[in-house]
Amino acid sequence: MADSGAADVAHIHDWACTENFDEFAECCCSHSHLRLLDDSEPFSLTQRQGQMGAVSLADIVVGSDLSIGGSEGCDNYRVLVVQSGRAEAVYRGDAVVLGPGSAAVFAPEGLSSTRWDEGSELICCKIPRS
């Protein structure tokens, strides 16, 4: 008996690399709502992203300090795990600071900005609301 779900898992090891901010923003929700809050430094981020069904997983290495806004309209749950470095987020008006080994879960439509320090390594899981 063949497992009909096997085809869905076949691409679990396929990774797509992101090399500029527009590609990174497009990976968020397939529509452009993110914006750089501080573009004084050149954008430097490497992201590998894979997807299984509607859930996506991204492995992110931040090459320069990065501040991002515009996440308020995002309709996804996000799980952010900091492997090294530091991340800050503003969620529904409250500041959240994450260091190595910490994680946070953000519900849709509440994450207004994030800041990732140069050298940070993050894992982000994106899960659609519906």
SERO-4910 file (N, C-alpha, C, O; in steps of 0.05 Angstrom, whole numbers):
BEGIN
 pado doro    nc1    nc2    nc3   cac1   cac2   cac3    cc1    cc2    cc3    oc1    oc2    oc3
  Met    A     17    -24      0      0      0      0     18     25      0     35     28     18
  Ala    A     14     42    -19     30     66    -21     20     88     -2     -4     91      2
  Asp    A     39    103      9     31    125     27     27    150     10     45    160     -2
  Ser    A      2    159      9     -5    182     -8      8    208      2     11    227    -13
  Gly    A     17    209     28     30    232     38     59    234     31     72    255     36
  Ala    A     70    213     20     99    212     14    106    234     -6    128    246     -3
  Ala    A     90    240    -25     96    260    -45     98    288    -32    113    305    -40
  Asp    A     81    293    -11     82    318      3    108    323     18    117    345     22
  Val    A    121    301     27    145    302     42    170    302     25    192    308     34
  Ala    A    167    295      0    190    291    -18    207    316    -20    231    314    -25
  His    A    196    340    -17    211    365    -21    221    377      6    228    400      6
  Ile    A    220    361     27    227    372     53    256    381     54    262    399     70
  His    A    274    370     38    302    378     39    309    398     17    332    406     15
  Asp    A    290    408      2    294    429    -18    295    456     -3    276    463     11
  Trp    A    317    470     -7    320    496      7    321    518    -15    334    514    -36
  Ala    A    309    540    -10    311    563    -27    328    584    -13    321    591     10
  Cys    A    348    595    -25    365    615    -13    355    643    -19    346    648    -42
  Thr    A    357    661      0    349    688     -3    373    706     -1    389    703     18
  Glu    A    377    724    -19    401    740    -19    397    770    -18    416    785    -14
  Asn    A    372    780    -20    366    808    -18    340    812     -2    325    793      1
  Phe    A    335    837      6    312    842     23    286    836      9    267    826     22
  Asp    A    284    843    -16    259    838    -31    252    808    -31    229    801    -28
  Glu    A    272    791    -36    267    762    -35    259    753     -7    242    736     -4
  Phe    A    273    764     13    266    757     40    237    765     47    222    749     58
  Ala    A    229    789     39    202    799     45    182    782     30    160    777     41
  Glu    A    187    774      6    169    757    -10    164    730      3    143    719      1
  Cys    A    185    720     17    182    694     30    163    695     54    153    674     63
  Cys    A    159    719     65    142    722     88    114    712     83    105    692     95
  Cys    A    100    726     66     71    720     62     63    720     32     40    721     26
  Ser    A     82    720     15     77    722    -14     65    748    -23     56    751    -45
  His    A     66    768     -5     59    795    -13     77    814      2     84    808     25
  Ser    A     84    836     -9    104    854      2     91    872     23     77    891     16
  His    A     96    867     48     87    885     69    109    892     88    106    910    105
  Leu    A    132    879     86    155    885    103    171    908     92    171    913     68
  Arg    A    184    923    110    201    945    101    225    946    120    223    940    144
  Leu    A    248    955    109    271    960    126    267    986    142    259   1006    130
  Leu    A    271    985    168    268   1009    184    294   1026    184    293   1050    189
  Asp    A    316   1013    180    342   1027    180    358   1015    157    368    993    159
  Asp    A    361   1031    136    377   1020    113    404   1034    111    415   1036     89
  Ser    A    415   1043    134    441   1056    134    463   1037    129    484   1044    118
  Glu    A    459   1011    136    479    991    130    469    974    106    445    972    102
  Pro    A    488    963     91    479    946     69    465    921     80    473    910    100
  Phe    A    445    912     66    429    889     74    447    864     70    458    859     49
  Ser    A    449    848     91    464    823     90    450    802    107    451    803    132
  Leu    A    438    783     94    423    762    107    423    738     89    418    740     65
  Thr    A    428    715    100    426    690     85    404    674     97    403    670    122
  Gln    A    385    665     81    363    649     90    359    625     73    359    626     49
  Arg    A    356    602     86    347    578     72    319    572     82    314    572    106
  Gln    A    301    567     64    274    563     71    263    538     58    268    533     34
  Gly    A    249    522     73    236    498     63    207    498     71    199    513     90
  Gln    A    191    483     58    162    483     63    151    455     61    159    439     44
  Met    A    133    448     79    118    424     78     89    431     82     80    439    104
  Gly    A     73    429     61     46    438     62     46    468     65     61    482     51
  Ala    A     30    478     84     28    507     89     49    517    109     52    541    113
  Val    A     63    499    122     82    506    143    110    510    131    119    493    115
  Ser    A    123    531    138    150    536    127    170    539    150    163    548    172
  Leu    A    194    532    145    216    533    164    239    548    151    247    541    128
  Ala    A    250    567    164    273    582    153    296    582    173    293    585    197
  Asp    A    320    578    162    345    580    176    358    606    167    365    609    144
  Ile    A    362    624    186    370    652    179    396    658    193    400    654    216
  Val    A    415    669    177    440    680    188    441    710    180    440    717    157
  Val    A    443    727    200    442    756    196    470    766    193    487    764    211
  Gly    A    476    779    170    503    789    164    507    818    172    530    827    174
  Ser    A    486    833    176    488    861    185    464    866    203    443    854    200
  Asp    A    467    886    222    444    893    239    420    898    221    422    911    200
  Leu    A    397    888    229    373    889    212    349    896    228    342    883    248
  Ser    A    335    918    220    310    926    233    288    925    212    290    937    191
  Ile    A    266    910    218    244    906    199    218    915    212    213    909    235
  Gly    A    202    928    196    175    936    204    155    926    184    162    915    163
  Gly    A    129    930    191    108    923    172     96    896    176     81    886    159
  Ser    A    102    882    198     92    855    202     63    855    213     51    834    216
  Glu    A     52    879    219     26    880    232      4    865    216    -14    853    228
  Gly    A      6    866    190    -14    854    173     -9    825    167    -24    813    151
  Cys    A     11    813    178     18    786    172     -3    767    185     -8    770    209
  Asp    A    -13    748    170    -34    731    179    -23    703    187    -37    683    184
  Asn    A      2    702    197     14    677    205     22    677    234     28    697    245
  Tyr    A     22    653    246     35    649    271     65    646    265     72    635    245
  Arg    A     82    656    283    111    654    280    123    643    305    116    651    327
  Val    A    141    624    301    158    615    323    186    623    316    197    615    296
  Leu    A    199    638    334    226    648    329    244    636    351    239    640    374
  Val    A    265    622    342    284    610    360    311    623    354    321    622    331
  Val    A    324    634    375    350    646    371    371    626    379    373    617    402
  Gln    A    388    618    359    409    600    364    434    614    375    448    604    393
  Ser    A    440    637    364    462    654    373    455    683    366    439    689    348
  Gly    A    468    701    381    463    729    376    439    740    393    434    731    415
  Arg    A    425    759    382    404    773    397    382    782    377    388    790    355
  Ala    A    358    780    386    335    790    371    316    806    390    313    799    413
  Glu    A    305    827    379    285    843    394    260    844    377    262    845    352
  Ala    A    238    844    390    212    847    375    194    865    391    195    867    416
  Val    A    176    878    377    154    893    390    129    879    382    121    878    358
  Tyr    A    115    868    402     91    852    397     68    864    413     69    865    438
  Arg    A     48    875    399     25    888    412     34    908    432     22    911    454
  Gly    A     55    924    425     64    945    442     85    937    464     96    955    476
  Asp    A     89    912    468    108    903    488    134    894    475    134    880    454
  Ala    A    157    902    487    183    894    477    190    866    487    185    858    510
  Val    A    200    850    468    209    822    474    238    820    465    245    826    442
  Val    A    256    812    484    284    809    477    291    780    480    285    767    500
  Leu    A    304    769    459    311    741    458    341    738    455    354    752    439
  Gly    A    353    719    470    381    713    468    384    684    460    365    670    455
  Pro    A    409    674    459    414    646    451    399    626    468    398    627    492
  Gly    A    386    607    454    371    586    467    343    594    475    328    578    486
  Ser    A    334    618    469    307    626    475    289    626    451    299    627    428
  Ala    A    263    625    456    244    624    434    220    641    441    214    646    465
  Ala    A    205    649    421    180    664    425    160    655    404    167    648    381
  Val    A    134    655    411    113    649    393     96    675    390     87    687    410
  Phe    A     92    683    365     77    708    359     52    701    344     53    687    323
  Ala    A     29    710    354      4    706    340      1    725    317     16    745    316
  Pro    A    -16    719    298    -20    737    275    -27    766    283    -40    770    304
  Glu    A    -19    785    266    -27    813    268    -19    827    293    -32    846    301
  Gly    A      3    819    306     11    833    330     40    841    330     49    857    347
  Leu    A     56    830    312     84    835    311     90    860    294     87    859    269
  Ser    A     97    883    307    100    907    291    128    912    281    132    924    260
  Ser    A    149    902    296    176    906    286    194    885    299    189    874    320
  Thr    A    216    879    285    237    862    296    264    874    290    268    889    270
  Arg    A    284    868    307    311    876    302    329    852    308    327    840    330
  Trp    A    346    846    290    365    824    293    393    835    291    400    850    273
  Asp    A    410    827    311    438    836    311    454    821    291    449    798    285
  Glu    A    475    835    280    494    822    262    505    797    275    512    797    299
  Gly    A    507    776    260    518    751    269    498    732    282    504    710    289
  Ser    A    473    742    285    452    725    297    445    702    278    445    704    254
  Glu    A    439    679    290    429    656    276    402    648    288    400    644    312
  Leu    A    382    647    270    355    643    279    341    621    263    349    614    241
  Ile    A    321    609    275    303    590    262    276    602    265    267    609    287
  Cys    A    262    604    242    235    615    243    216    596    230    220    586    208
  Cys    A    195    589    244    174    572    234    149    589    230    140    604    248
  Lys    A    137    587    206    114    603    199     90    583    195     92    564    179
  Ile    A     68    589    209     45    572    208     20    589    202     14    607    217
  Pro    A      7    584    180    -17    600    173    -39    598    194    -42    578    207
  Arg    A    -54    620    196    -76    620    215    -97    599    209   -107    586    227
  Ser    A   -103    596    183   -124    577    176   -112    553    162   -127    535    155
***
